[in-house]
Amino acid sequence: MDKETQQLFKIVDRFARQKIAVWGDLILDEHLYGRTRRISREAPVLILIYQDRELSLGGAGNSLQNLRALGAHPIPVGVIGDDAEGQIIINILKALKIPTKYLFKEKDYLTPLKTRILAGEENTRKQQILRIDRERKVPESAALKEKMRKALANAIQDCAGLIISDYNYLTVKEDIYRKIAPAARKRKIPVALDSRFRLLHFQGATVSTPNEPEVEHALKIELGDNNELLREAGKKILKTNESPGLLITRGSKGMALFEIGKPPYFIPIHGPTDIVDVTGAGDTVISVFTLALASGATFRQAAHLANYAGGVVVMKKGAATLTPLELKQAIIS
């Protein structure tokens, strides 16, 4: 085993010591499975024979699951509705031994529910034919915002890192971020940002981990395969966000790491290119990257570990996680 691999292994071994706060939108994912029967006589639609139902965590919940699977101790901070779906999320978290003291129930809020309907013949792989999203934005309540601010302030004092997981349901409030960011900087803990539509709204975060479409949306550009344009985009985001680091995930093209004062660092995709499912891969990337930084890794070491982890989970079905052993096996494969 070479020296670089040994160093990466030591970083992974330190994952189990880390408490990481996750502030973001908790979503309940529902999968309904059915067997195709025939076309309805009522309308030109398929009739499905119901077979099964699966419930799992989505959104920020996927980062929580990734951190827990890697042996870390995630601390969620967020909002759920005072409804059955919110209670299911709490039950799943408790089963994973993840604390729920910083989750706040709001009567004027519906827990986001994403229902995916999958269908196929008896002995064939089920394919998604429809997705139904039940959505509502987190209310602008002064009392709720103050509760979240206090929860984040407490979590920051007790944690080695903070992940901001923003799926645009507005659990993450920009004014709250501006109030708690100085405390994170004072403690020198990494703050990692994953924001679908507000990539440029959280100045001072340690690192952001957007994919290429999120970069294109933020900068109103089309990257295509133009690496020079990608370099310019990376520089602009670093400058705008006043951040020391930026990791852009590029699907089958791997990753691009940007650091202040250094040339861009391109990392090819790890593993086979015949990907099974990219669902939740971004949550795995930010979870491993943040854990690595909290465990003393450099940006490059953290990026390599995140790349290895991403290569593992995209070969699994659904929003998957991986264990420290699987990560180590990927490093040496």
C-alpha positions as CSV (number, residue, x, y, z in Angstrom):
1,M,0.0,0.0,0.0
2,D,1.6,3.3,-1.1
3,K,1.8,6.4,1.2
4,E,-1.1,8.2,-0.5
5,T,-3.5,5.3,0.0
6,Q,-2.4,5.0,3.7
7,Q,-3.2,8.6,4.2
8,L,-6.6,8.2,2.7
9,F,-7.3,5.2,4.9
10,K,-6.3,7.1,8.0
11,I,-8.8,9.9,7.0
12,V,-11.6,7.3,6.6
13,D,-10.8,5.8,10.0
14,R,-11.4,9.2,11.5
15,F,-14.9,9.5,10.1
16,A,-16.4,7.7,13.1
17,R,-15.3,10.4,15.5
18,Q,-17.0,13.2,13.7
19,K,-20.3,15.0,14.5
20,I,-21.7,16.8,11.4
21,A,-24.6,19.1,11.5
22,V,-27.0,18.9,8.5
23,W,-29.2,21.9,7.9
24,G,-31.7,21.5,5.1
25,D,-34.9,20.3,3.6
26,L,-36.1,16.9,4.8
27,I,-38.2,15.0,2.2
28,L,-40.1,11.7,2.4
29,D,-39.6,9.5,-0.6
30,E,-42.4,7.1,-1.4
31,H,-42.0,4.3,-4.0
32,L,-45.1,2.5,-5.2
33,Y,-44.6,-0.7,-7.1
34,G,-47.1,-2.3,-9.4
35,R,-47.5,-5.0,-12.1
36,T,-48.8,-3.9,-15.4
37,R,-52.2,-5.4,-16.3
38,R,-53.9,-3.8,-19.3
39,I,-55.0,-0.5,-20.7
40,S,-58.0,1.0,-18.9
41,R,-61.3,1.3,-20.7
42,E,-62.0,4.6,-18.8
43,A,-59.0,6.4,-20.3
44,P,-55.8,5.6,-22.3
45,V,-53.8,4.7,-19.2
46,L,-52.2,1.6,-17.7
47,I,-53.9,-0.3,-15.0
48,L,-51.4,-1.4,-12.3
49,I,-51.9,-4.2,-9.8
50,Y,-50.4,-2.8,-6.5
51,Q,-47.5,-4.9,-5.2
52,D,-45.5,-2.9,-2.7
53,R,-44.7,0.4,-1.0
54,E,-41.3,1.7,0.2
55,L,-40.7,4.8,2.3
56,S,-37.3,6.4,2.7
57,L,-35.5,9.7,3.5
58,G,-34.9,12.1,0.7
59,G,-33.3,15.6,0.4
60,A,-31.2,16.4,3.4
61,G,-32.2,13.1,4.8
62,N,-30.0,11.3,2.3
63,S,-26.9,13.2,3.6
64,L,-27.9,12.1,7.1
65,Q,-28.1,8.5,6.0
66,N,-24.7,8.7,4.2
67,L,-23.0,10.2,7.2
68,R,-24.5,7.5,9.5
69,A,-23.5,4.7,7.2
70,L,-19.9,6.0,7.2
71,G,-19.9,5.8,11.0
72,A,-20.3,9.5,11.7
73,H,-22.8,11.2,14.0
74,P,-25.1,13.5,12.0
75,I,-27.2,16.2,13.7
76,P,-30.2,17.3,11.6
77,V,-31.5,20.8,11.9
78,G,-34.7,21.4,10.0
79,V,-38.5,21.6,9.7
80,I,-41.2,19.0,9.2
81,G,-44.9,19.3,9.0
82,D,-47.2,18.3,11.9
83,D,-48.4,15.4,9.8
84,A,-48.0,11.6,9.2
85,E,-45.2,12.1,6.8
86,G,-43.2,14.2,9.3
87,Q,-43.7,11.5,11.9
88,I,-42.5,8.8,9.5
89,I,-39.3,10.8,9.0
90,I,-38.8,11.1,12.8
91,N,-39.4,7.3,13.1
92,I,-36.8,6.5,10.4
93,L,-34.2,8.8,12.0
94,K,-34.8,7.3,15.5
95,A,-34.3,3.8,14.0
96,L,-31.0,5.0,12.6
97,K,-30.1,6.5,16.1
98,I,-30.0,10.0,14.7
99,P,-31.2,12.7,17.1
100,T,-34.3,14.7,16.3
101,K,-34.1,17.4,19.0
102,Y,-33.5,20.1,16.3
103,L,-36.4,19.2,14.1
104,F,-39.3,21.6,14.4
105,K,-42.9,20.7,13.6
106,E,-44.9,23.4,11.9
107,K,-48.7,23.2,11.6
108,D,-48.7,25.5,8.6
109,Y,-46.2,23.3,6.7
110,L,-46.6,20.1,4.8
111,T,-43.7,17.7,4.9
112,P,-42.5,17.3,1.3
113,L,-43.5,14.0,-0.2
114,K,-42.2,12.7,-3.5
115,T,-44.2,9.7,-4.7
116,R,-42.7,7.6,-7.5
117,I,-44.8,5.0,-9.2
118,L,-42.9,2.2,-10.8
119,A,-44.4,-0.5,-13.0
120,G,-43.4,-3.6,-15.0
121,E,-44.2,-7.2,-15.8
122,E,-44.0,-9.8,-13.1
123,N,-40.4,-10.8,-13.7
124,T,-39.0,-7.6,-15.2
125,R,-37.3,-4.6,-13.7
126,K,-39.8,-2.0,-12.6
127,Q,-39.5,1.4,-14.5
128,Q,-40.7,4.8,-13.1
129,I,-43.7,5.9,-15.0
130,L,-44.9,8.9,-12.9
131,R,-43.7,11.1,-10.0
132,I,-46.1,13.2,-7.9
133,D,-44.6,15.9,-5.7
134,R,-46.5,17.3,-2.7
135,E,-44.8,20.6,-1.9
136,R,-45.0,23.7,0.3
137,K,-42.4,26.3,1.3
138,V,-41.3,26.6,4.9
139,P,-43.1,29.6,6.3
140,E,-41.4,32.9,7.1
141,S,-42.1,32.7,10.8
142,A,-40.0,34.9,13.1
143,A,-40.4,32.4,16.0
144,L,-39.4,29.4,13.8
145,K,-36.4,31.3,12.4
146,E,-35.2,32.1,15.9
147,K,-35.6,28.4,17.0
148,M,-33.5,27.3,14.0
149,R,-30.9,30.0,14.6
150,K,-30.5,28.8,18.2
151,A,-30.4,25.2,17.1
152,L,-27.7,25.9,14.6
153,A,-25.6,27.9,17.1
154,N,-25.7,25.0,19.5
155,A,-24.9,22.5,16.8
156,I,-22.0,24.4,15.5
157,Q,-20.5,24.5,19.0
158,D,-20.8,20.7,19.2
159,C,-20.0,19.6,15.6
160,A,-16.9,19.3,13.4
161,G,-18.7,20.4,10.3
162,L,-21.9,21.8,8.8
163,I,-23.6,20.7,5.6
164,I,-26.2,23.0,4.1
165,S,-28.6,20.9,2.0
166,D,-30.9,23.3,0.1
167,Y,-33.6,21.7,-2.0
168,N,-35.5,25.0,-2.4
169,Y,-38.2,24.4,0.2
170,L,-36.7,27.3,2.2
171,T,-35.7,25.5,5.4
172,V,-32.4,27.2,4.7
173,K,-32.9,31.0,5.3
174,E,-30.2,33.3,4.1
175,D,-30.6,35.7,7.0
176,I,-30.1,32.9,9.5
177,Y,-27.0,31.8,7.6
178,R,-25.5,35.3,7.8
179,K,-26.0,35.2,11.6
180,I,-24.4,31.7,12.2
181,A,-21.6,31.8,9.6
182,P,-19.2,33.9,11.8
183,A,-19.4,31.2,14.6
184,A,-18.5,28.5,12.1
185,R,-15.6,30.5,10.9
186,K,-14.4,31.3,14.4
187,R,-14.4,27.5,15.2
188,K,-12.7,26.8,11.8
189,I,-15.2,24.1,11.0
190,P,-15.9,23.3,7.3
191,V,-19.2,24.6,6.0
192,A,-20.2,22.7,2.8
193,L,-23.0,24.0,0.6
194,D,-25.3,22.0,-1.7
195,S,-27.9,24.4,-3.1
196,R,-30.1,23.6,-6.1
197,F,-31.0,27.2,-7.1
198,R,-29.1,29.5,-4.7
199,L,-25.5,28.6,-5.3
200,L,-24.3,32.2,-5.1
201,H,-26.3,33.3,-2.1
202,F,-24.1,32.0,0.8
203,Q,-20.9,33.9,0.9
204,G,-18.1,32.5,3.0
205,A,-18.9,28.8,2.9
206,T,-15.8,26.7,2.9
207,V,-16.9,24.7,-0.2
208,S,-19.8,24.3,-2.6
209,T,-20.5,21.0,-4.5
210,P,-22.7,21.9,-7.4
211,N,-23.2,19.8,-10.5
212,E,-22.8,21.3,-14.0
213,P,-26.5,22.1,-14.5
214,E,-26.5,24.0,-11.2
215,V,-23.5,26.0,-12.3
216,E,-25.1,26.8,-15.6
217,H,-28.3,27.9,-13.8
218,A,-26.4,30.1,-11.4
219,L,-24.2,31.8,-14.1
220,K,-26.7,31.7,-16.9
221,I,-24.3,29.9,-19.2
222,E,-24.0,26.6,-21.1
223,L,-20.8,24.7,-20.4
224,G,-21.0,21.9,-22.9
225,D,-17.6,20.2,-23.1
226,N,-15.8,23.5,-23.0
227,N,-13.1,23.1,-20.2
228,E,-12.0,26.7,-20.6
229,L,-15.5,28.0,-19.9
230,L,-15.6,25.6,-17.0
231,R,-12.4,27.1,-15.6
232,E,-13.8,30.6,-15.9
233,A,-17.0,29.6,-14.2
234,G,-15.1,28.0,-11.3
235,K,-13.1,31.2,-10.8
236,K,-16.2,33.3,-10.9
237,I,-18.0,31.2,-8.3
238,L,-15.0,31.2,-6.0
239,K,-14.8,34.9,-6.2
240,T,-18.5,35.5,-5.8
241,N,-18.9,33.1,-2.9
242,E,-15.7,34.2,-1.2
243,S,-14.9,30.6,-0.6
244,P,-11.5,28.8,-0.6
245,G,-12.9,25.8,-2.4
246,L,-15.4,24.6,-5.0
247,L,-16.1,21.0,-6.3
248,I,-18.1,20.7,-9.5
249,T,-19.4,17.2,-10.2
250,R,-19.6,16.4,-13.9
251,G,-21.3,13.1,-14.2
252,S,-19.4,10.7,-16.5
253,K,-16.7,13.4,-16.9
254,G,-15.7,13.1,-13.2
255,M,-15.1,16.2,-11.0
256,A,-13.3,19.5,-11.1
257,L,-11.8,21.0,-8.0
258,F,-11.1,24.7,-7.7
259,E,-9.0,26.2,-4.9
260,I,-8.0,29.8,-4.4
261,G,-4.6,30.5,-5.8
262,K,-4.3,27.1,-7.5
263,P,-5.0,25.8,-11.0
264,P,-8.2,23.7,-11.5
265,Y,-7.7,20.0,-10.7
266,F,-9.6,17.6,-12.9
267,I,-10.5,14.1,-11.5
268,P,-11.7,11.4,-13.9
269,I,-14.7,9.3,-12.9
270,H,-13.9,6.3,-10.7
271,G,-15.2,2.9,-11.8
272,P,-17.3,1.8,-14.7
273,T,-19.2,4.2,-16.8
274,D,-22.4,2.0,-17.2
275,I,-24.0,3.8,-14.2
276,V,-27.0,2.1,-12.6
277,D,-28.6,5.1,-10.8
278,V,-27.3,8.7,-10.0
279,T,-30.1,9.4,-7.5
280,G,-28.7,10.9,-4.4
281,A,-25.1,10.7,-5.6
282,G,-24.6,14.4,-4.9
283,D,-25.6,13.9,-1.2
284,T,-22.9,11.2,-1.0
285,V,-20.3,13.5,-2.5
286,I,-21.0,16.3,-0.1
287,S,-21.2,14.0,2.9
288,V,-17.8,12.4,2.2
289,F,-16.2,15.6,1.3
290,T,-17.3,17.3,4.5
291,L,-16.4,14.3,6.6
292,A,-12.9,14.3,5.0
293,L,-12.3,18.0,5.7
294,A,-13.5,17.6,9.3
295,S,-11.0,14.7,9.6
296,G,-8.0,16.7,8.5
297,A,-8.0,16.1,4.8
298,T,-6.8,18.6,2.2
299,F,-9.2,19.7,-0.5
300,R,-7.6,17.3,-3.0
301,Q,-7.7,14.3,-0.6
302,A,-11.4,15.1,0.2
303,A,-12.2,15.4,-3.5
304,H,-10.6,12.0,-4.3
305,L,-12.5,10.3,-1.4
306,A,-15.8,11.9,-2.6
307,N,-15.0,10.7,-6.1
308,Y,-14.4,7.2,-5.0
309,A,-17.6,7.2,-2.9
310,G,-19.6,8.6,-5.8
311,G,-18.3,5.8,-8.0
312,V,-19.6,3.2,-5.5
313,V,-23.1,4.6,-4.9
314,V,-24.0,5.2,-8.6
315,M,-23.7,1.4,-9.1
316,K,-26.5,0.9,-6.6
317,K,-30.2,1.3,-7.0
318,G,-31.9,4.4,-5.6
319,A,-30.5,6.9,-3.1
320,A,-27.8,4.6,-1.8
321,T,-25.1,4.8,0.9
322,L,-21.8,3.2,1.4
323,T,-19.7,1.9,4.4
324,P,-16.1,2.8,5.3
325,L,-15.1,-0.7,4.1
326,E,-16.7,-0.1,0.7
327,L,-14.9,3.2,0.5
328,K,-11.6,1.6,1.3
329,Q,-12.1,-1.1,-1.3
330,A,-12.8,1.5,-3.9
331,I,-9.6,3.4,-3.0
332,I,-7.5,0.3,-3.7
333,S,-9.5,-1.1,-6.7
